[in-house]
Every structure is written in structure tokens, then in C-alpha cells.
Amino acid sequence: MIGMFPEMKKMDLEALMESYPPEIAKFFGESGMASYSTIEGFLSMEYLSFFFILILTFYIGSAAGSAIAGQIEKRTADFNLSQPITRTKILLSEATVALAYIALTTIATSVSIIVLCQLFNIEISVKGVSSFAILATLFGWAHYGIAIFLSSVLRSKIGVMLLTVGFSLGSYVLLSLTRLVEKIKDFDSISIYKLYNPELAIRDANLNENHALILGSIALAGIILAIFSFNKKDI
């Protein structure tokens, strides 16, 4: 994608934007198709805003689903719980590994962006990409908080995965629709994607502290609720 960007800049993007209905442009973001003229907007619209998170969400749903619901489904939870270790410690161990992998994935993606932009002589803010890495990590952690709570309630790994991915996809579509439908424009805050804007994070090199706090709180609340539910659960 980064290698394609120099060629994309040579295209008459203004003419391309005029050929699209304005609703199409609004669906993909507040700045619409104009974002394609910058590397921050191009990467955001093509990958970081949704597909990167979708890929991450499949891992999150699988990891969280395996942590509790998958073990109950496969009847392996009894053996693990027979060991001299508390349920809380088991869950926190699983969560720590998953959260670390989420962070490593976003860091690897961010480092790749910086390196490849240098190779293709494309200017991009290292501080901005670092802000994105933090934002994406917290956004992934928030998804994990939701997913691990679902895993503590459900008894099927696939159910946790479907609900986690469905929640993420539904939130993205909802935010996009609020830009198109006047009657629901005030419901944009319901979507978790309202807290995640990779283009602004990279372009402005600034992490919204309120958004970061909310995402961190969602992750923490989900893990705490999962611990409470798991400790009360009749295996």
C-alpha cells in the first residue's frame, strides 16, 4: 500500500472525488475522499481504520474465546482448575499474553509503516505513528476487555468470536451511517470507533487523552467483570 501511494498522488483525485456521490465520500470518513491525497489519510482509509482492526479482532475473539469458553466447550477446564492456582490468576495469565500480543502487533505494524515510508521517500511523522501505535493498542485492548467478558459468560469459542467481530463490524457501520442519515447523526458516540481515528493520530501526532482513558477503562472493566463472572461460574 505504501508503495502504491506515490502513484496514487499522481492521479487526478479531485476529478475522481467529483465523480462519486457525496454520500459515498461521507461514508468513509469526515474528510471523505480528500484523505487519499496524504499518506496519513491513504493508509487510514485503505487499511488502518477498519481492516487492520478487523484482522486484530479475529485474533482477539479467538484468544478470549479460548481462555474460558473454549476450555469449557472442550472439557479441558476441569484439569486446569484442579491445579493449585486460582481462577483469577488463570484468567489474568491468559489476558496478559493476549494483551502483549495485541501491543506487539500494533508496534510491528507501526514500525513497518515508518521503515517503508523511508524506503519510498514518503514523509511521515514518527511521533504521529507512535501516537497511532498507542491508540491502536488501547483500541485492541478495549475489544479484548469486551471479548474476555463474553468468554466468561458464554460456553462456546465460536460464539465469542462471532459476537466480538460482529460488535466491531456493527460499530464501524453505525458510525459510517451517522454521517449519512440525519436522524441518527447524534448516535455516533455509541460507536466505539468514535474513539479511534488513526488519520488524526498520525497527522496531528497527538493522542486524545479522554479517548485513551475511555478505551483503557473499557479494557479494565471487561477484565474485572470477566474475573467476577468466571469465579462465580459453575464449570
C-alpha positions as a LaTeX table, in Angstrom:
\begin{tabular}{lrrr}
\hline
Residue & $x$ (\AA) & $y$ (\AA) & $z$ (\AA) \\
\hline
Met1 & 0.00 & 0.00 & 0.00 \\
Ile2 & 2.81 & 2.39 & 0.85 \\
Gly3 & 4.50 & 1.54 & $-2.44$ \\
Met4 & 1.28 & 2.40 & $-4.28$ \\
Phe5 & 0.92 & 5.81 & $-2.66$ \\
Pro6 & 3.36 & 7.79 & $-4.89$ \\
Glu7 & 1.40 & 6.63 & $-7.96$ \\
Met8 & $-1.91$ & 7.49 & $-6.30$ \\
Lys9 & $-0.72$ & 11.06 & $-5.75$ \\
Lys10 & $-0.14$ & 11.44 & $-9.49$ \\
Met11 & $-3.82$ & 10.74 & $-10.18$ \\
Asp12 & $-6.39$ & 13.49 & $-10.53$ \\
Leu13 & $-8.03$ & 12.81 & $-7.18$ \\
Glu14 & $-10.25$ & 15.88 & $-7.33$ \\
Ala15 & $-11.84$ & 14.67 & $-10.55$ \\
Leu16 & $-12.23$ & 11.24 & $-9.02$ \\
Met17 & $-13.96$ & 12.70 & $-5.96$ \\
Glu18 & $-16.36$ & 14.73 & $-8.12$ \\
Ser19 & $-17.43$ & 11.57 & $-9.92$ \\
Tyr20 & $-18.60$ & 9.96 & $-6.69$ \\
Pro21 & $-21.88$ & 10.79 & $-4.93$ \\
Pro22 & $-21.18$ & 12.88 & $-1.80$ \\
Glu23 & $-22.79$ & 10.15 & 0.34 \\
Ile24 & $-20.10$ & 7.67 & $-0.69$ \\
Ala25 & $-17.34$ & 10.05 & 0.39 \\
Lys26 & $-19.03$ & 10.74 & 3.73 \\
Phe27 & $-19.43$ & 7.03 & 4.45 \\
Phe28 & $-15.66$ & 6.55 & 4.55 \\
Gly29 & $-14.85$ & 9.48 & 6.81 \\
Glu30 & $-15.37$ & 13.08 & 7.75 \\
Ser31 & $-12.76$ & 14.27 & 5.25 \\
Gly32 & $-14.08$ & 11.97 & 2.55 \\
Met33 & $-12.02$ & 11.01 & $-0.49$ \\
Ala34 & $-9.76$ & 14.03 & 0.02 \\
Ser35 & $-7.86$ & 11.91 & 2.55 \\
Tyr36 & $-6.28$ & 9.99 & $-0.31$ \\
Ser37 & $-4.01$ & 12.94 & $-1.08$ \\
Thr38 & $-1.98$ & 12.38 & 2.14 \\
Ile39 & $-0.15$ & 9.28 & 3.32 \\
Glu40 & $-1.95$ & 9.51 & 6.67 \\
Gly41 & $-5.35$ & 9.56 & 5.04 \\
Phe42 & $-4.45$ & 6.97 & 2.42 \\
Leu43 & $-3.23$ & 4.42 & 4.97 \\
Ser44 & $-6.15$ & 5.18 & 7.26 \\
Met45 & $-8.83$ & 4.68 & 4.61 \\
Glu46 & $-7.18$ & 1.72 & 2.90 \\
Tyr47 & $-6.12$ & $-0.25$ & 5.96 \\
Leu48 & $-5.79$ & 1.22 & 9.44 \\
Ser49 & $-9.35$ & 2.48 & 10.01 \\
Phe50 & $-11.05$ & $-0.87$ & 9.61 \\
Phe51 & $-9.22$ & $-3.82$ & 8.01 \\
Phe52 & $-6.31$ & $-3.69$ & 10.44 \\
Ile53 & $-8.75$ & $-3.70$ & 13.37 \\
Leu54 & $-10.82$ & $-6.46$ & 11.75 \\
Ile55 & $-7.73$ & $-8.68$ & 11.49 \\
Leu56 & $-6.83$ & $-7.86$ & 15.08 \\
Thr57 & $-10.39$ & $-8.58$ & 16.20 \\
Phe58 & $-10.30$ & $-12.12$ & 14.81 \\
Tyr59 & $-7.24$ & $-12.82$ & 16.96 \\
Ile60 & $-8.84$ & $-11.13$ & 19.98 \\
Gly61 & $-12.03$ & $-13.16$ & 19.62 \\
Ser62 & $-10.04$ & $-16.38$ & 19.25 \\
Ala63 & $-7.71$ & $-15.66$ & 22.19 \\
Ala64 & $-10.50$ & $-14.58$ & 24.53 \\
Gly65 & $-12.75$ & $-17.41$ & 23.38 \\
Ser66 & $-10.05$ & $-19.99$ & 24.09 \\
Ala67 & $-9.29$ & $-18.54$ & 27.52 \\
Ile68 & $-12.57$ & $-19.61$ & 29.17 \\
Ala69 & $-15.42$ & $-20.57$ & 26.86 \\
Gly70 & $-13.22$ & $-22.73$ & 24.63 \\
Gln71 & $-11.86$ & $-24.69$ & 27.59 \\
Ile72 & $-15.36$ & $-25.31$ & 28.91 \\
Glu73 & $-16.52$ & $-26.35$ & 25.45 \\
Lys74 & $-13.61$ & $-28.82$ & 25.03 \\
Arg75 & $-13.94$ & $-30.01$ & 28.65 \\
Thr76 & $-10.32$ & $-29.11$ & 29.46 \\
Ala77 & $-11.23$ & $-26.52$ & 32.10 \\
Asp78 & $-11.62$ & $-29.18$ & 34.82 \\
Phe79 & $-7.97$ & $-30.21$ & 34.56 \\
Asn80 & $-6.69$ & $-26.61$ & 34.67 \\
Leu81 & $-8.89$ & $-25.75$ & 37.63 \\
Ser82 & $-7.73$ & $-28.83$ & 39.54 \\
Gln83 & $-4.25$ & $-27.30$ & 39.77 \\
Pro84 & $-3.23$ & $-25.27$ & 42.87 \\
Ile85 & $-3.93$ & $-21.94$ & 41.18 \\
Thr86 & $-6.86$ & $-19.57$ & 41.50 \\
Arg87 & $-9.29$ & $-18.84$ & 38.68 \\
Thr88 & $-8.30$ & $-15.18$ & 38.88 \\
Lys89 & $-4.66$ & $-15.99$ & 38.24 \\
Ile90 & $-5.55$ & $-18.28$ & 35.33 \\
Leu91 & $-7.61$ & $-15.57$ & 33.67 \\
Leu92 & $-5.04$ & $-12.84$ & 34.29 \\
Ser93 & $-2.30$ & $-15.05$ & 32.82 \\
Glu94 & $-4.34$ & $-15.58$ & 29.66 \\
Ala95 & $-5.19$ & $-11.87$ & 29.48 \\
Thr96 & $-1.57$ & $-10.77$ & 29.92 \\
Val97 & $-0.42$ & $-12.89$ & 26.98 \\
Ala98 & $-3.25$ & $-11.67$ & 24.75 \\
Leu99 & $-2.72$ & $-8.01$ & 25.64 \\
Ala100 & 1.00 & $-8.38$ & 24.95 \\
Tyr101 & 0.34 & $-9.87$ & 21.51 \\
Ile102 & $-2.06$ & $-7.03$ & 20.67 \\
Ala103 & 0.59 & $-4.48$ & 21.62 \\
Leu104 & 3.29 & $-6.30$ & 19.65 \\
Thr105 & 1.07 & $-6.43$ & 16.57 \\
Thr106 & 0.39 & $-2.69$ & 16.59 \\
Ile107 & 4.06 & $-1.92$ & 17.27 \\
Ala108 & 5.19 & $-4.17$ & 14.40 \\
Thr109 & 2.68 & $-2.51$ & 12.08 \\
Ser110 & 3.81 & 0.97 & 13.13 \\
Val111 & 7.50 & 0.17 & 12.70 \\
Ser112 & 6.76 & $-1.26$ & 9.25 \\
Ile113 & 4.99 & 1.98 & 8.27 \\
Ile114 & 7.96 & 4.11 & 9.34 \\
Val115 & 10.56 & 1.90 & 7.62 \\
Leu116 & 8.64 & 1.53 & 4.37 \\
Cys117 & 7.87 & 5.25 & 4.16 \\
Gln118 & 11.59 & 5.94 & 4.43 \\
Leu119 & 12.34 & 3.40 & 1.69 \\
Phe120 & 9.83 & 5.05 & $-0.65$ \\
Asn121 & 10.87 & 8.59 & 0.33 \\
Ile122 & 7.47 & 9.42 & 1.80 \\
Glu123 & 7.39 & 11.88 & 4.67 \\
Ile124 & 5.51 & 10.73 & 7.74 \\
Ser125 & 5.68 & 11.79 & 11.37 \\
Val126 & 7.41 & 9.24 & 13.59 \\
Lys127 & 5.74 & 10.85 & 16.59 \\
Gly128 & 2.40 & 10.59 & 14.79 \\
Val129 & 2.88 & 6.89 & 14.05 \\
Ser130 & 3.85 & 6.39 & 17.71 \\
Ser131 & 0.59 & 8.07 & 18.74 \\
Phe132 & $-1.27$ & 5.72 & 16.41 \\
Ala133 & 0.50 & 2.71 & 17.95 \\
Ile134 & $-0.69$ & 3.70 & 21.43 \\
Leu135 & $-4.22$ & 4.43 & 20.20 \\
Ala136 & $-4.49$ & 1.16 & 18.26 \\
Thr137 & $-3.15$ & $-0.82$ & 21.21 \\
Leu138 & $-5.71$ & 0.69 & 23.57 \\
Phe139 & $-8.45$ & 0.15 & 20.99 \\
Gly140 & $-7.46$ & $-3.52$ & 20.69 \\
Trp141 & $-7.32$ & $-3.85$ & 24.46 \\
Ala142 & $-10.84$ & $-2.42$ & 24.73 \\
His143 & $-12.04$ & $-5.06$ & 22.27 \\
Tyr144 & $-10.30$ & $-7.71$ & 24.35 \\
Gly145 & $-11.99$ & $-6.49$ & 27.52 \\
Ile146 & $-15.36$ & $-6.97$ & 25.83 \\
Ala147 & $-14.36$ & $-10.33$ & 24.35 \\
Ile148 & $-12.99$ & $-11.83$ & 27.58 \\
Phe149 & $-16.18$ & $-10.85$ & 29.40 \\
Leu150 & $-18.21$ & $-12.59$ & 26.70 \\
Ser151 & $-15.96$ & $-15.63$ & 27.12 \\
Ser152 & $-16.70$ & $-15.72$ & 30.85 \\
Val153 & $-20.44$ & $-15.73$ & 30.14 \\
Leu154 & $-20.69$ & $-17.99$ & 27.08 \\
Arg155 & $-19.68$ & $-21.63$ & 26.65 \\
Ser156 & $-18.64$ & $-21.57$ & 23.00 \\
Lys157 & $-15.41$ & $-20.21$ & 21.49 \\
Ile158 & $-17.04$ & $-19.60$ & 18.12 \\
Gly159 & $-19.83$ & $-17.69$ & 19.85 \\
Val160 & $-17.30$ & $-15.36$ & 21.46 \\
Met161 & $-15.55$ & $-14.84$ & 18.12 \\
Leu162 & $-18.76$ & $-14.11$ & 16.23 \\
Leu163 & $-20.03$ & $-11.66$ & 18.82 \\
Thr164 & $-16.66$ & $-9.88$ & 19.08 \\
Val165 & $-16.27$ & $-9.49$ & 15.32 \\
Gly166 & $-19.96$ & $-8.63$ & 14.96 \\
Phe167 & $-19.68$ & $-5.94$ & 17.61 \\
Ser168 & $-16.67$ & $-4.37$ & 15.88 \\
Leu169 & $-18.23$ & $-4.53$ & 12.42 \\
Gly170 & $-21.56$ & $-3.20$ & 13.67 \\
Ser171 & $-19.88$ & $-0.30$ & 15.46 \\
Tyr172 & $-17.98$ & 0.67 & 12.31 \\
Val173 & $-21.11$ & 0.56 & 10.13 \\
Leu174 & $-23.09$ & 2.53 & 12.71 \\
Leu175 & $-20.53$ & 5.35 & 12.78 \\
Ser176 & $-20.47$ & 5.45 & 8.98 \\
Leu177 & $-24.27$ & 5.60 & 8.79 \\
Thr178 & $-24.43$ & 8.50 & 11.25 \\
Arg179 & $-22.57$ & 10.57 & 8.64 \\
Leu180 & $-25.23$ & 9.78 & 6.05 \\
Val181 & $-28.53$ & 9.70 & 7.93 \\
Glu182 & $-29.51$ & 12.97 & 9.54 \\
Lys183 & $-31.89$ & 11.38 & 12.04 \\
Ile184 & $-29.20$ & 9.23 & 13.66 \\
Lys185 & $-26.24$ & 11.63 & 13.47 \\
Asp186 & $-26.35$ & 12.18 & 17.25 \\
Phe187 & $-25.88$ & 8.45 & 17.90 \\
Asp188 & $-22.28$ & 8.44 & 16.68 \\
Ser189 & $-20.99$ & 8.41 & 20.26 \\
Ile190 & $-22.48$ & 4.94 & 20.73 \\
Ser191 & $-19.89$ & 3.51 & 18.34 \\
Ile192 & $-16.53$ & 2.58 & 19.84 \\
Tyr193 & $-14.96$ & 3.68 & 16.53 \\
Lys194 & $-15.74$ & 7.25 & 17.57 \\
Leu195 & $-12.72$ & 6.89 & 19.86 \\
Tyr196 & $-10.43$ & 5.63 & 17.09 \\
Asn197 & $-9.18$ & 7.91 & 14.31 \\
Pro198 & $-5.79$ & 6.77 & 13.00 \\
Glu199 & $-5.58$ & 9.56 & 10.42 \\
Leu200 & $-5.78$ & 12.29 & 13.07 \\
Ala201 & $-3.41$ & 10.44 & 15.39 \\
Ile202 & $-0.70$ & 10.23 & 12.72 \\
Arg203 & $-1.32$ & 13.63 & 11.14 \\
Asp204 & $-1.51$ & 15.66 & 14.35 \\
Ala205 & 0.90 & 13.47 & 16.36 \\
Asn206 & $-1.44$ & 13.89 & 19.28 \\
Leu207 & $-3.23$ & 11.26 & 21.36 \\
Asn208 & $-6.65$ & 12.28 & 22.67 \\
Glu209 & $-6.27$ & 11.68 & 26.41 \\
Asn210 & $-10.03$ & 11.37 & 27.02 \\
His211 & $-10.38$ & 8.75 & 24.30 \\
Ala212 & $-7.36$ & 6.87 & 25.63 \\
Leu213 & $-8.82$ & 6.91 & 29.15 \\
Ile214 & $-12.18$ & 5.60 & 27.96 \\
Leu215 & $-10.59$ & 2.79 & 25.94 \\
Gly216 & $-8.38$ & 1.81 & 28.87 \\
Ser217 & $-11.39$ & 1.86 & 31.19 \\
Ile218 & $-13.36$ & $-0.42$ & 28.85 \\
Ala219 & $-10.49$ & $-2.91$ & 28.80 \\
Leu220 & $-10.07$ & $-2.83$ & 32.59 \\
Ala221 & $-13.80$ & $-3.07$ & 33.26 \\
Gly222 & $-14.14$ & $-6.02$ & 30.90 \\
Ile223 & $-11.33$ & $-7.94$ & 32.57 \\
Ile224 & $-12.67$ & $-7.21$ & 36.08 \\
Leu225 & $-16.18$ & $-8.30$ & 35.09 \\
Ala226 & $-14.74$ & $-11.42$ & 33.48 \\
Ile227 & $-12.87$ & $-12.30$ & 36.68 \\
Phe228 & $-16.04$ & $-11.86$ & 38.74 \\
Ser229 & $-18.12$ & $-13.91$ & 36.29 \\
Phe230 & $-15.50$ & $-16.67$ & 35.94 \\
Asn231 & $-15.17$ & $-17.07$ & 39.71 \\
Lys232 & $-18.95$ & $-17.45$ & 40.03 \\
Lys233 & $-19.31$ & $-19.72$ & 37.01 \\
Asp234 & $-20.34$ & $-23.34$ & 37.54 \\
Ile235 & $-17.97$ & $-25.28$ & 35.28 \\
\hline
\end{tabular}
